[in-house]
Structures are given as structure tokens and as C-alpha cells.
Amino acid sequence: MKPQPAHVAIIMDGNGRWAKKHLLSVASGHRKGVETLREIIRFSSDNGIKVLTLFAFSTENWSRSKEEVSALMQLILEYFKSEIDELHKNNVIIRIIGDIDGLPKLQRETVLSAMQKTASNTGMYLNIALNYGGRGEILSAAKKLCKLYKDDKISLDDINEDNFQDLLYTKGQPPVDLLIRTSGEMRISNFLLYQCAYAEFIFNPVLWPDYTVEEYKKDLKAYMDRDRRFGGRTQ
């Protein structure tokens, strides 16, 4: 069995369908999903996962109903208020990936405070994707690279994968080894397009609020049973 993944990314899908199944509001589904989130983060941190990246809110999610968006924005505040002390105690480094400036003022201040508080920690990186889009991330990095070239801070010969990756939100982190999407949907929805170049994908049919640590363990084992060739051939 191969080593466990260093970087796990999760698309936490199915909160709305879980709520509908249980005749509850979508907001209730998201709140239930936060309970799952807490357990998965704790297990990952305790068991040597170096980077855990969670897709919480995409740039496309603003098109959802005002009620759902408002509920998600409120959950951001509640989550960091209730969890920041434990995350900090467990040496977790919080990094928000996405367009932070596009968040409402209170949410922006809250996530910036969480990043500042945990910046000196040395444990697991917890990337939370908020107002995030993979295409936008790549375009933003390309613009920054163009500006460096325009300002004579870098030459064409110096442009390579390393300095391009340094302009992404995940600077200094390993690429994604395993991408998990819950709820059975089989797409990556504009998530970590560059970082997932050689990731292993698992599409778990369980809705996110029902996704347990035991399911997570199964997905990690499935990853470790695979033979990753990175474009090569098995000898």
C-alpha cells in the first residue's frame, strides 16, 4: 500500500439534497455539513495530512438565492467564532484561497483575522476556498507574471512552473494528491484546476452531511491502493 496523500482536496457537495431529503431548509443542510467538516478537519490534522483544501463557496455561488447566500455568509462567521481556538490550539495554519476582497466586510475581516492568528503555526495547512474559481486563480497568476515581466523583475527565460506556482493561492504547498467529491456528482466544478493536474479523483456517492470519518478512511485507503504513474508506465 502506497503512502497516504500529502494534499487532500474536498468538494463538499450534497448539503441541499440532504436538506430536501429530510424536509429541512437548505440552511439546515449547510449547518449539518459544518458538523461533518469539523470531524474531517480534526481527523486529517491528527493523522498527518499536510494540506487539506475545502471548497466552501465558489465565485458562481453568488447566483444562488439571497436566502442561501446569506445563510452561508452567516455560517462563515459562526464557524470561525466557534472553531478558531481549537484550530489554533491544534497548530493548524488557516489559509483562505479565493478573492477575499470580494467578501462582505465582516466576513473579510473575520477570515483575515483567522489567517493572522494561525500564521505562525507549524501543523496542517487548512485551505478554505471562499469566493474561489480555478480559472480566475490561473488568470490572476498570469497577470501577476506579466506585470513582473513588464517591470523588468523577471525575464522570459526565467518564467517556469516554479515561479508560476508561487503566484497561486497555494504557494509553497504540494500539488493535490487526492480530490474527493461527495454526493456522486462527477465533475470538479472549476476547483484547483492547476493543482489537480495529476490528482487521483474519488467521487463518493454519500451526501456531505452524511460523510463520516469512516467514509473518509475508505477513500484514503482507495487512494493508497492505486498505482500513480504521472504519465509513465508501471515497470
C-alpha positions in Angstrom: 0.0 0.0 0.0 1.3 3.4 -1.0 1.8 6.4 1.3 -1.2 8.5 2.3 -1.8 11.7 0.3 0.0 14.8 1.4 -2.6 17.1 0.0 -6.3 16.2 0.0 -8.9 18.5 -1.6 -12.6 18.0 -1.0 -15.7 19.4 -2.8 -18.3 19.2 0.0 -21.4 18.6 -2.1 -24.9 17.5 -1.2 -26.0 19.8 1.6 -29.0 21.0 -0.3 -30.1 17.5 -1.3 -29.6 16.2 2.2 -31.9 19.0 3.5 -34.5 18.2 0.9 -34.4 14.5 1.7 -35.0 15.4 5.4 -37.6 18.0 4.7 -35.5 20.8 6.1 -34.3 24.2 4.8 -31.1 24.4 2.7 -29.6 26.4 5.6 -30.1 23.4 7.9 -28.3 21.3 5.4 -25.3 23.6 5.4 -25.3 23.6 9.2 -25.3 19.9 9.3 -22.4 19.9 6.8 -20.4 22.0 9.2 -20.6 19.2 11.7 -19.0 16.8 9.1 -16.4 19.5 8.3 -15.3 19.6 11.9 -14.7 15.9 12.1 -12.9 15.6 8.8 -10.6 18.5 9.7 -9.8 17.0 13.1 -9.1 13.6 11.7 -6.9 15.0 8.9 -4.9 17.1 11.4 -4.4 14.2 13.8 -3.4 11.7 11.1 -0.6 13.5 9.3 -2.4 15.1 6.3 -0.1 18.0 5.4 -2.7 20.1 3.4 -6.5 19.9 3.4 -8.3 22.1 1.0 -12.1 22.5 1.2 -14.3 24.1 -1.4 -16.7 26.2 0.7 -18.0 28.9 -1.7 -17.3 29.5 -5.3 -17.5 32.6 -7.4 -20.5 31.1 -9.1 -22.4 30.5 -5.8 -23.3 34.2 -5.6 -26.0 33.4 -8.2 -27.9 31.2 -5.6 -30.9 32.6 -3.8 -30.3 35.5 -1.4 -31.5 33.4 1.5 -29.0 30.7 0.8 -26.1 33.1 0.2 -27.0 35.0 3.4 -27.1 31.7 5.4 -23.6 30.7 4.0 -22.1 34.1 4.9 -23.5 33.8 8.4 -22.1 30.3 8.7 -18.6 31.7 7.9 -18.8 34.0 10.9 -20.2 31.3 13.2 -17.6 28.7 12.1 -14.6 30.8 12.8 -16.0 32.1 16.0 -16.6 28.6 17.4 -13.6 26.8 15.8 -10.7 29.2 15.7 -9.4 28.5 19.2 -9.4 24.7 18.7 -7.8 25.0 15.3 -5.1 27.3 16.7 -4.6 25.0 19.7 -4.0 22.1 17.3 -1.4 24.1 15.4 -3.4 24.3 12.2 -2.5 27.0 9.7 -5.6 28.6 8.1 -5.2 30.0 4.6 -8.2 31.4 2.7 -7.9 30.9 -1.0 -10.0 33.0 -3.3 -10.9 36.6 -3.8 -11.1 37.7 -0.2 -11.7 41.3 -1.3 -15.0 40.2 -2.8 -16.4 39.0 0.5 -18.6 41.2 2.6 -16.7 43.4 5.1 -17.4 41.4 8.3 -16.6 38.1 6.7 -13.4 39.5 5.1 -12.3 40.8 8.5 -13.1 37.5 10.2 -11.1 35.4 7.8 -8.2 37.7 7.7 -8.1 37.6 11.5 -8.1 33.8 11.4 -5.2 33.7 9.0 -3.2 36.2 11.1 -3.8 34.3 14.3 -2.6 31.0 12.9 0.1 32.3 10.6 3.0 31.2 12.9 1.6 27.6 13.4 3.5 24.7 12.0 0.9 22.0 11.6 -1.5 21.1 8.8 -2.5 23.8 6.3 -6.2 24.2 6.1 -7.1 25.9 2.9 -10.7 27.1 2.8 -11.8 28.2 -0.7 -14.1 31.2 -0.4 -15.2 33.2 -3.4 -12.9 30.9 -5.4 -12.7 30.0 -9.0 -9.9 27.9 -10.6 -9.9 29.8 -13.9 -9.8 33.1 -12.1 -6.9 31.9 -10.0 -4.9 31.0 -13.1 -5.7 34.2 -14.8 -4.7 36.2 -11.8 -1.4 34.5 -11.6 -0.8 35.1 -15.3 -1.5 38.8 -14.9 1.0 39.0 -11.9 3.6 37.2 -14.0 3.0 39.7 -16.9 3.5 42.6 -14.5 6.7 41.2 -13.2 8.0 40.9 -16.8 6.8 44.4 -17.7 8.6 45.8 -14.6 11.8 44.0 -15.6 11.7 41.9 -12.5 11.8 38.7 -14.4 12.9 37.7 -17.9 11.2 35.3 -20.4 13.8 32.7 -19.8 13.1 32.8 -16.0 9.4 32.0 -16.4 8.8 28.4 -15.4 6.4 26.3 -13.4 8.0 27.1 -10.1 7.7 30.8 -10.2 4.2 30.5 -11.8 3.1 28.3 -8.9 4.5 30.9 -6.5 1.7 33.2 -7.7 -1.1 30.8 -7.0 -3.1 30.8 -3.8 -1.4 27.5 -2.8 2.1 28.9 -2.9 4.6 26.7 -1.1 2.2 23.8 -0.9 2.4 20.4 -2.7 0.0 19.7 -5.6 -3.2 17.9 -4.9 -2.8 14.2 -4.5 -6.4 13.2 -3.9 -9.6 15.1 -4.8 -12.8 13.8 -3.2 -16.2 15.0 -4.3 -19.2 13.8 -2.3 -22.8 13.3 -3.4 -22.0 11.3 -6.5 -21.5 14.3 -8.9 -18.6 13.6 -11.3 -17.1 16.9 -12.1 -14.6 19.2 -10.4 -16.5 22.5 -10.9 -13.6 24.9 -11.6 -11.8 23.8 -8.4 -8.0 23.8 -8.2 -7.6 23.3 -12.0 -3.8 23.8 -12.0 -3.1 21.9 -8.7 -5.1 18.9 -9.8 -3.0 18.1 -12.9 -2.1 14.6 -11.6 -4.5 14.2 -8.7 -6.4 11.0 -8.1 -10.2 11.5 -8.1 -12.8 9.8 -6.0 -16.5 10.6 -6.5 -18.2 9.3 -3.3 -22.0 8.9 -3.6 -22.6 9.9 0.1 -24.1 13.3 0.7 -21.7 15.6 2.5 -23.7 15.8 5.8 -23.7 12.0 5.9 -19.9 11.7 5.1 -18.3 10.2 8.1 -14.7 9.7 9.2 -15.1 6.0 8.3 -16.1 7.0 4.7 -13.0 9.3 4.6 -10.8 6.4 5.7 -12.2 4.3 2.9 -11.4 7.0 0.4 -7.9 7.4 1.7 -7.3 3.7 1.5 -8.7 3.6 -2.0 -6.1 6.3 -2.9 -3.3 4.4 -1.2 -4.2 1.2 -3.2 -3.8 3.0 -6.5 -0.7 3.0 -8.7 0.2 6.6 -9.6 2.3 6.8 -12.7 2.3 10.5 -13.5 2.3 9.8 -17.3 4.8 7.0 -17.1 4.4 3.2 -17.2 4.4 0.6 -14.5 7.7 -1.3 -14.6 
